[in-house]
């Protein structure tokens, strides 16, 4: 993993070119050594820095995920400019469900606030994940509503995990990590800069099956994300808005130029992605999946006593606490159960 990180630290080596070179030199050490002549860097300095980043990640429980790992988003692998590695915290994985990115202006109107909340409430009945960028405005509205409804959601950062921006949204991240994940392509101590946020938009678009722009000015991150999603051949929706409001200009121009489909009812998203309702999915999942005897025991216990505290589950099923916690985590990831505040559990139905 040290060479995976080191390759991303070579100045002038873009993610797109790095991905292309990796196809030619799958051995990362060999690739790193081949880059020395062209990019004129001190190898020991970069390898030391990579080692420090690894240590920071281990210390702060940040996973370093490269493209060969199971946790790397499958959809992102189809993007030529994908990050070579990502840094991740949280239990969720975008590979477990279809994902919808919801983006827009930082200076939203009441209309944007209501639309975002109502859209996520409508999506709540489906097996789906929400993706956004943790920014002020539409982004954080989407995350908060998804958190409230226990919908897996994924925050993509424009900084490292140890330099969260905005700091005011730290509380939301704690919940996101419980039911989803926080993702960044930047090493943990990377500070937020104006150049990082446009970069992170390609990850938002890349890990999502479709993108919805709620409100956006003519220039803004929402439009950048929409154009990127279109370039990745993903569906783009835009909410039409008042022609007299600058926060609607971006959405209206996307629709006018056929760069986005006008979203006039939220069921369009479900139809486009062929989303399954949670009830039918979980019934089929529980009936068709071969659950272990331990999973069946825990599921029966939770279903009969929900919501039930983890300590009560331990006493009722009489499993080793460490084994039970690992089992609960896996069942939560598989969306058989949901974790509620205070370490209470319930079935997903």
Secondary structure, 3 states (H helix, E strand, C coil): CHHHHHHHCCCCCCHHHHHHHHHHCCCHHHHHHHHHHHHCCCHHHHHHHHHHHHHHHHHCCCEEEECCCCCCCCHHHHCCCCCCEEEEECCCCHHHCCEEEEECCCCCCHHHHHHHHHHHHHHCCECCEEEECCCCCHHHHHHHHHHHCCCCEEEECCCCCCCCCCHHHHHHHHHHHHHCEEEECCCCCCCCCHHHHHHHHHHHHHCCCEEEECCCCCCCHHHHHHHHHHHCCCEEEECCCCCCCHHHHHHHHHHHCCCCEECCCCHHHHHHHCCCEHHHHHHHHHHHCCCCHHHHHHHHHHHHHCCEEHHHHHHHHCCCHHHHHHHHHHHHHCCCEEEECCCEEEECC
